[in-house]
Amino acid sequence: MGVDDYEPRVVHQFLELWYQYVVDVLTDAQVYSEHAGKTAIDPDDVKLAIQSKVNFSFSQPPPREVLLELARNRNKIPLPKSIVGPGIPLPPEQHTLISPNYQLAISKKQTDQTVEEKEEDEESVDPNSNPPQEHKTELPQNTPQRVSFPLGSKRPR
């Protein structure tokens, strides 16, 4: 075939490939002859086994016209607009594993007790010292605080 130089291992690979192919064909031919009730494999069994291998192993690509029609139909749908910005575009937050998936509701009783404890601590300060600056934060009435924690991927145990 005009090949002057080749890697010696290629010959062994081809021999192994063809050996496996011949074994598969002869095995199928033996199954066909046993099914037909024959005691030995004949050329018709081998031909049937080869035809079976060719039909299931090798397929023809579709005609060029069919591929062009598929490409036209696919290309009618425009690509989505790209998100302009730095970094890798991510899917919407509700579809990611980094979005918060639960919330804790802190009851109003706990926040009232915390505020009362701070007021008691301020009253117990020495009156002769400088008056403490007031840092009271007003919490909305009758609304519990919500705290969200994002969960990352789970670590294996």
C-alpha positions in Angstrom: 0.0 0.0 0.0 3.0 2.3 -0.3 3.8 2.5 3.4 7.6 2.7 3.9 7.9 3.5 7.6 5.6 2.4 10.5 5.7 1.7 14.2 6.2 -2.0 14.8 3.6 -2.0 17.6 0.9 -1.0 15.0 1.2 -4.5 13.4 0.4 -6.2 16.7 -2.5 -3.9 17.3 -4.0 -4.7 13.9 -3.4 -8.4 14.5 -5.2 -8.2 17.8 -8.1 -6.2 16.2 -8.5 -8.7 13.3 -8.2 -11.7 15.7 -11.1 -10.4 17.8 -13.2 -9.6 14.7 -12.7 -13.2 13.3 -13.5 -14.8 16.7 -16.7 -12.7 16.9 -17.7 -13.6 13.3 -17.0 -17.4 13.8 -18.8 -17.4 17.2 -21.9 -15.8 15.6 -21.6 -18.3 12.7 -21.5 -21.2 15.1 -24.7 -19.9 16.8 -26.4 -19.6 13.5 -25.4 -23.1 12.5 -26.6 -24.6 15.8 -29.9 -22.7 15.4 -30.3 -24.3 12.0 -29.6 -27.7 13.4 -26.3 -28.2 11.5 -23.3 -30.1 12.9 -20.7 -27.9 11.2 -20.4 -24.2 10.2 -20.8 -23.7 6.4 -20.0 -20.6 4.2 -23.6 -19.4 4.4 -23.4 -19.1 8.2 -20.2 -17.2 7.9 -21.7 -14.8 5.3 -24.7 -14.2 7.6 -22.5 -13.5 10.6 -20.4 -11.0 8.5 -23.5 -9.3 7.2 -24.9 -9.1 10.7 -21.6 -7.5 11.9 -21.6 -5.0 9.0 -25.2 -4.0 9.6 -24.7 -3.3 13.4 -21.1 -2.1 13.5 -20.8 0.2 10.6 -23.5 2.8 9.7 -23.6 5.3 6.9 -23.9 9.0 7.7 -27.1 10.6 6.7 -27.1 12.3 3.3 -25.8 15.9 3.0 -29.2 17.3 2.2 -30.7 15.9 5.5 -27.8 17.4 7.5 -28.3 20.8 5.8 -32.0 20.7 6.6 -31.4 19.9 10.2 -28.8 22.7 10.5 -31.2 25.2 8.9 -34.0 24.2 11.4 -31.6 24.4 14.4 -30.1 27.7 13.3 -33.6 29.4 13.0 -33.5 29.6 16.8 -31.3 32.5 17.9 -28.7 32.0 20.6 -29.5 33.6 24.0 -28.1 37.1 24.7 -24.8 36.8 26.5 -24.5 38.3 30.0 -22.1 41.1 29.9 -19.8 41.2 33.0 -16.7 39.8 34.4 -16.3 36.1 35.3 -18.2 33.0 34.3 -21.9 33.4 33.8 -23.9 31.4 36.4 -27.4 30.0 36.2 -30.2 31.8 38.2 -29.6 31.7 41.9 -32.6 29.4 42.6 -30.9 26.7 40.4 -27.5 26.8 42.2 -26.3 25.0 45.2 -25.0 28.2 46.8 -28.4 29.8 47.3 -29.9 29.8 50.8 -32.2 26.8 51.2 -33.6 27.4 54.6 -34.3 30.2 57.1 -34.3 30.4 60.8 -37.0 32.5 62.5 -35.9 34.1 65.8 -38.8 34.6 68.1 -39.7 38.0 69.4 -39.3 36.8 73.1 -35.6 36.0 72.6 -34.9 39.4 71.1 -36.8 41.2 73.9 -34.8 39.3 76.5 -31.5 40.3 74.8 -32.5 44.0 74.8 -33.5 43.8 78.5 -30.1 42.2 79.5 -28.3 45.0 77.7 -30.3 47.7 79.5 -29.5 46.0 82.9 -25.8 45.9 82.1 -25.9 49.7 81.3 -27.6 50.5 84.6 -24.9 48.6 86.6 -22.2 50.9 85.2 -20.5 53.2 87.8 -22.4 56.6 87.8 -19.1 58.6 88.4 -17.7 57.5 85.0 -18.5 59.1 81.8 -22.1 58.5 80.7 -22.4 55.7 78.3 -23.3 56.5 74.8 -26.6 54.9 73.9 -26.5 52.4 71.0 -30.0 51.2 71.1 -31.4 49.8 67.9 -35.1 49.8 67.4 -36.5 46.5 66.2 -39.7 46.4 64.2 -42.6 45.3 66.4 -44.2 41.8 66.0 -41.9 40.7 63.2 -39.5 37.9 63.7 -35.9 38.2 62.4 -35.0 35.9 59.6 -31.5 34.6 59.1 -30.4 32.6 56.0 -27.4 30.3 55.7 -26.1 29.2 52.3 -25.2 25.6 52.1 -22.2 24.5 50.0 -21.6 21.0 48.7 -21.7 18.3 51.3 -18.4 16.8 52.4 -18.0 13.0 52.3 -17.7 11.4 55.7 
